[in-house]
Amino acid sequence: MSAESPATSGRWEWPTDRLTALRLGQRLVAEVAASRSGRRAFVDVRPHRTPADTAAAGEGWKRADQARTFTLQHWDYEAERLDGYDYDIGAVLIKSATVVGELELTTALGEWGLHPELFAYPWHSDDPT
């Protein structure tokens, strides 16, 4: 058994809690390098909701889906606006992608140079959305 963490061993695996969150339809976010001084940038992973998710929510539970579709978005914001209602003024969408399934999601993040361990729950970040 190796003492290396997944980030240092080269494996691109999701921490169990965050993989479970994605399967249940929870958005995750990572702060990344901004385009320049005075800006902050974030990448979010948004699981798509399906009619089956809506039905489950109506019954009071969340449905897990390993084949969920995800949208990835990389946004760059003016740092001084993050705490207000107008956080989107001056915001720039750097890139986005839509992928199907966990394997495509992990592959896309690898292409973007983002390890799954970088992602956190939105309430543990300064992401304004």
Backbone as JSON, one array per atom type, in Angstrom:
{
  "sequence": "MSAESPATSGRWEWPTDRLTALRLGQRLVAEVAASRSGRRAFVDVRPHRTPADTAAAGEGWKRADQARTFTLQHWDYEAERLDGYDYDIGAVLIKSATVVGELELTTALGEWGLHPELFAYPWHSDDPT",
  "N": [[0.84, -1.18, 0.0], [0.58, 2.18, -0.86], [1.82, 5.32, 0.37], [1.28, 7.6, -0.92], [-0.79, 10.35, -1.95], [-3.79, 10.49, -4.01], [-3.48, 12.7, -5.69], [-0.72, 13.05, -5.9], [0.12, 10.62, -6.8], [-0.69, 10.38, -9.37], [-3.11, 9.28, -10.06], [-6.43, 9.8, -11.14], [-8.82, 10.01, -9.46], [-11.98, 10.46, -7.89], [-12.6, 11.81, -4.65], [-14.49, 9.94, -2.32], [-16.75, 11.17, -1.02], [-17.29, 13.42, -2.61], [-17.7, 12.3, -5.13], [-20.0, 10.85, -4.62], [-21.7, 13.0, -4.06], [-21.83, 14.23, -6.6], [-23.09, 12.16, -8.04], [-25.54, 12.26, -6.83], [-26.49, 14.6, -7.78], [-25.43, 17.05, -6.91], [-23.87, 20.16, -7.21], [-20.42, 20.97, -7.69], [-17.43, 22.89, -6.99], [-14.36, 24.51, -7.93], [-11.7, 26.67, -7.1], [-9.64, 28.39, -9.34], [-6.67, 29.56, -11.08], [-6.8, 33.0, -11.8], [-7.36, 35.23, -14.63], [-5.94, 37.59, -14.45], [-4.53, 40.05, -12.19], [-6.7, 41.2, -9.6], [-8.87, 39.75, -10.22], [-10.88, 36.77, -9.88], [-11.23, 33.28, -10.32], [-13.28, 30.45, -11.14], [-14.13, 27.0, -11.51], [-16.92, 25.15, -12.21], [-18.81, 22.17, -11.69], [-21.7, 21.04, -12.9], [-24.23, 18.89, -12.34], [-26.69, 17.54, -14.52], [-30.18, 17.74, -14.16], [-32.77, 15.36, -14.29], [-36.05, 14.2, -15.41], [-36.54, 12.01, -13.73], [-35.03, 12.7, -11.49], [-36.48, 14.92, -10.6], [-38.9, 13.71, -9.97], [-38.06, 12.03, -7.86], [-37.24, 13.98, -6.0], [-39.72, 15.11, -5.46], [-40.79, 13.1, -3.99], [-39.27, 13.26, -1.77], [-36.58, 12.4, -1.68], [-33.18, 11.87, -2.94], [-31.96, 10.94, -6.08], [-29.49, 8.68, -7.11], [-27.16, 8.63, -9.79], [-25.0, 7.15, -11.93], [-24.46, 7.58, -14.55], [-24.86, 10.18, -15.22], [-25.28, 13.37, -16.88], [-23.03, 16.09, -17.22], [-22.25, 19.56, -16.88], [-19.45, 21.54, -17.36], [-18.04, 24.56, -16.35], [-15.91, 27.32, -16.71], [-15.37, 30.22, -15.15], [-14.42, 33.64, -14.97], [-14.13, 36.26, -12.75], [-14.64, 39.69, -11.63], [-12.91, 40.46, -8.81], [-13.74, 42.26, -6.77], [-16.48, 42.3, -6.97], [-17.55, 39.92, -6.11], [-18.9, 39.53, -3.66], [-21.33, 40.79, -3.89], [-24.62, 41.46, -5.35], [-24.26, 41.9, -8.01], [-22.32, 40.23, -9.14], [-21.96, 39.13, -11.62], [-21.42, 41.14, -13.44], [-19.02, 42.06, -15.68], [-18.03, 39.51, -15.66], [-16.47, 36.7, -17.21], [-16.92, 34.03, -19.35], [-14.72, 31.54, -19.65], [-14.35, 28.93, -20.68], [-16.38, 26.08, -21.56], [-17.92, 22.86, -21.2], [-19.82, 19.95, -22.01], [-20.41, 16.81, -20.72], [-20.89, 13.24, -20.67], [-21.42, 11.0, -18.17], [-19.24, 9.64, -15.59], [-16.63, 8.89, -16.3], [-16.07, 10.37, -18.67], [-16.27, 12.89, -17.51], [-14.12, 12.94, -15.68], [-12.04, 12.62, -17.51], [-12.29, 14.98, -19.04], [-11.74, 16.9, -17.06], [-9.09, 16.22, -16.56], [-7.96, 16.99, -19.0], [-8.28, 19.71, -18.72], [-6.54, 20.14, -16.74], [-7.25, 19.86, -14.06], [-7.45, 18.38, -11.0], [-9.63, 16.01, -9.47], [-9.65, 16.21, -6.63], [-9.46, 18.91, -6.09], [-11.95, 20.01, -6.07], [-14.78, 21.26, -4.29], [-17.61, 21.56, -2.04], [-20.06, 24.0, -2.9], [-20.66, 25.81, -0.77], [-18.36, 25.81, 0.66], [-16.66, 27.47, -0.59], [-15.73, 30.54, -2.31], [-17.19, 30.96, -4.53], [-19.5, 32.73, -6.47], [-21.95, 31.87, -7.51]],
  "CA": [[0.0, 0.0, 0.0], [1.39, 3.39, -1.03], [1.46, 6.46, 1.22], [1.02, 8.75, -1.78], [-2.18, 10.74, -2.16], [-4.14, 10.37, -5.42], [-2.97, 13.84, -6.46], [0.71, 12.89, -6.17], [0.38, 9.33, -7.44], [-1.07, 10.45, -10.78], [-4.46, 8.74, -10.27], [-7.45, 10.85, -11.25], [-10.01, 9.47, -8.84], [-12.74, 11.37, -7.06], [-12.84, 11.44, -3.26], [-15.79, 9.28, -2.23], [-17.85, 12.07, -0.68], [-17.62, 14.3, -3.74], [-18.27, 11.47, -6.18], [-21.38, 10.6, -4.2], [-22.44, 14.25, -4.24], [-22.1, 14.38, -8.04], [-24.09, 11.15, -8.42], [-26.82, 12.7, -6.29], [-26.9, 15.83, -8.45], [-24.9, 18.22, -6.23], [-22.83, 20.94, -7.9], [-19.13, 21.15, -7.02], [-16.69, 24.02, -7.53], [-12.93, 24.65, -7.6], [-11.1, 27.95, -7.47], [-8.48, 28.22, -10.22], [-5.94, 30.8, -11.33], [-7.54, 34.01, -12.55], [-6.68, 35.73, -15.83], [-5.04, 38.69, -14.1], [-4.71, 40.61, -10.86], [-8.0, 41.83, -9.39], [-9.93, 38.83, -10.67], [-10.88, 35.42, -9.31], [-11.83, 32.35, -11.28], [-13.82, 29.21, -10.6], [-14.67, 25.99, -12.42], [-17.95, 24.37, -11.53], [-19.36, 20.97, -12.31], [-23.14, 21.04, -12.63], [-24.96, 17.71, -12.83], [-27.99, 17.83, -15.11], [-31.33, 17.1, -13.52], [-33.65, 14.65, -15.21], [-37.39, 14.02, -14.84], [-36.45, 11.05, -12.62], [-34.56, 13.46, -10.32], [-37.6, 15.74, -10.16], [-39.85, 12.81, -9.32], [-37.48, 11.62, -6.58], [-37.3, 15.13, -5.1], [-41.11, 15.23, -5.06], [-41.04, 12.06, -2.99], [-38.46, 13.54, -0.6], [-35.27, 11.76, -1.69], [-32.33, 12.19, -4.08], [-31.67, 9.78, -6.91], [-28.1, 8.55, -7.56], [-27.05, 8.28, -11.21], [-23.6, 7.06, -12.33], [-24.35, 7.95, -15.96], [-25.39, 11.53, -15.28], [-24.64, 14.34, -17.76], [-22.48, 17.2, -16.45], [-21.72, 20.74, -17.57], [-18.31, 22.18, -16.71], [-17.89, 25.95, -16.76], [-14.8, 28.06, -16.12], [-15.73, 31.63, -15.13], [-13.46, 34.6, -14.43], [-14.93, 37.36, -12.2], [-13.99, 40.8, -10.96], [-12.86, 40.07, -7.39], [-14.47, 43.19, -5.91], [-17.93, 42.12, -7.13], [-17.98, 38.58, -5.69], [-19.78, 39.54, -2.49], [-22.58, 41.52, -4.14], [-25.62, 40.91, -6.27], [-23.83, 42.13, -9.39], [-21.08, 39.47, -9.38], [-21.85, 38.75, -13.03], [-20.95, 42.26, -14.26], [-17.61, 41.89, -15.99], [-17.66, 38.09, -15.63], [-16.14, 36.17, -18.52], [-16.91, 32.57, -19.47], [-13.47, 31.16, -20.31], [-14.68, 27.76, -21.49], [-17.37, 25.17, -21.0], [-18.05, 21.57, -21.87], [-20.83, 19.05, -21.5], [-19.93, 15.43, -20.82], [-21.84, 12.23, -20.2], [-20.82, 9.97, -17.34], [-18.12, 9.97, -14.71], [-15.35, 8.72, -17.0], [-15.89, 11.56, -19.51], [-16.06, 14.03, -16.63], [-12.74, 12.88, -15.19], [-11.17, 12.85, -18.67], [-12.34, 16.41, -19.36], [-11.01, 17.63, -16.02], [-7.68, 15.97, -16.81], [-7.57, 17.85, -20.12], [-8.26, 21.08, -18.2], [-5.5, 20.18, -15.71], [-7.88, 19.99, -12.74], [-7.61, 17.12, -10.28], [-10.9, 15.96, -8.72], [-9.5, 16.61, -5.22], [-9.56, 20.37, -5.99], [-13.35, 20.42, -6.02], [-15.41, 21.32, -2.97], [-19.0, 21.96, -2.06], [-20.13, 25.45, -3.13], [-20.68, 26.57, 0.47], [-16.98, 25.85, 1.18], [-15.88, 28.27, -1.54], [-16.2, 31.91, -2.52], [-17.89, 31.0, -5.81], [-20.68, 33.55, -6.27], [-23.2, 31.38, -8.1]],
  "C": [[0.89, 1.24, 0.0], [0.89, 4.49, -0.1], [1.14, 7.7, 0.4], [-0.47, 9.07, -1.82], [-2.51, 10.56, -3.63], [-3.57, 11.51, -6.26], [-1.5, 13.66, -6.81], [1.02, 11.58, -6.87], [0.01, 9.34, -8.92], [-2.45, 9.87, -11.07], [-5.46, 9.89, -10.27], [-8.77, 10.31, -10.73], [-10.67, 10.52, -7.95], [-12.73, 10.89, -5.62], [-14.28, 10.94, -3.14], [-16.94, 10.24, -1.95], [-18.26, 12.95, -1.85], [-18.17, 13.52, -4.93], [-19.73, 11.16, -5.86], [-22.24, 11.84, -4.4], [-22.79, 14.46, -5.71], [-23.18, 13.4, -8.49], [-25.47, 11.53, -7.95], [-27.28, 14.03, -6.86], [-26.4, 17.11, -7.81], [-23.79, 18.87, -7.05], [-21.59, 21.02, -7.04], [-18.37, 22.27, -7.71], [-15.23, 23.98, -7.08], [-12.48, 26.04, -7.99], [-9.82, 27.67, -8.25], [-7.8, 29.58, -10.42], [-6.78, 31.75, -12.19], [-6.7, 34.53, -13.72], [-5.69, 36.84, -15.54], [-5.34, 39.15, -12.67], [-6.08, 41.3, -10.76], [-9.16, 40.97, -9.83], [-9.8, 37.52, -9.92], [-11.63, 34.53, -10.27], [-12.23, 31.05, -10.6], [-14.25, 28.3, -11.74], [-15.74, 25.26, -11.63], [-18.38, 23.2, -12.38], [-20.82, 20.92, -11.9], [-23.77, 19.78, -13.21], [-26.31, 18.14, -13.41], [-29.07, 17.08, -14.34], [-32.22, 16.5, -14.6], [-35.06, 14.59, -14.61], [-37.4, 13.02, -13.68], [-35.95, 11.73, -11.35], [-35.69, 14.3, -9.73], [-38.63, 14.89, -9.43], [-39.34, 12.37, -7.95], [-37.56, 12.76, -5.57], [-38.73, 15.34, -4.6], [-41.52, 14.21, -4.01], [-40.14, 12.21, -1.76], [-37.1, 12.85, -0.55], [-34.49, 12.2, -2.91], [-31.94, 10.89, -4.77], [-30.2, 9.79, -7.34], [-28.09, 8.09, -9.02], [-25.57, 8.31, -11.62], [-23.39, 7.49, -13.78], [-24.9, 9.36, -16.21], [-24.62, 12.38, -16.3], [-24.21, 15.53, -16.91], [-22.09, 18.34, -17.37], [-20.6, 21.3, -16.72], [-18.23, 23.6, -17.24], [-16.75, 26.6, -15.98], [-15.12, 29.54, -16.28], [-14.64, 32.45, -14.46], [-14.25, 35.85, -14.02], [-14.05, 38.5, -11.71], [-14.07, 40.52, -9.46], [-13.7, 40.97, -6.5], [-15.98, 43.01, -5.99], [-18.44, 40.78, -6.57], [-18.98, 38.58, -4.55], [-21.12, 40.21, -2.73], [-23.51, 40.79, -5.09], [-25.16, 40.99, -7.72], [-22.52, 41.4, -9.72], [-20.87, 39.15, -10.85], [-21.42, 39.9, -13.94], [-19.45, 42.1, -14.46], [-17.14, 40.45, -15.96], [-17.43, 37.6, -17.06], [-16.16, 34.64, -18.45], [-15.68, 32.2, -20.29], [-13.7, 29.96, -21.22], [-15.73, 26.93, -20.79], [-17.39, 23.89, -21.81], [-19.2, 20.81, -21.23], [-20.35, 17.64, -21.77], [-20.98, 14.49, -20.27], [-21.06, 11.17, -19.42], [-19.57, 10.41, -16.61], [-16.77, 9.85, -15.41], [-15.07, 9.92, -17.9], [-15.63, 12.8, -18.67], [-14.61, 14.06, -16.16], [-11.75, 13.12, -16.32], [-11.13, 14.33, -19.02], [-11.57, 17.23, -18.33], [-9.5, 17.42, -16.17], [-7.16, 16.83, -17.94], [-7.47, 19.31, -19.69], [-7.19, 21.23, -17.11], [-6.04, 20.33, -14.3], [-8.11, 18.62, -12.12], [-8.93, 17.13, -9.51], [-10.81, 16.4, -7.27], [-9.59, 18.13, -5.02], [-10.99, 20.84, -5.76], [-13.92, 20.29, -4.62], [-16.89, 21.65, -3.14], [-19.07, 23.48, -2.2], [-20.07, 26.29, -1.85], [-19.31, 26.58, 1.18], [-16.07, 26.66, 0.25], [-16.43, 29.7, -1.59], [-16.92, 32.06, -3.87], [-19.23, 31.74, -5.63], [-21.99, 32.95, -6.76], [-23.92, 30.38, -7.24]]
}
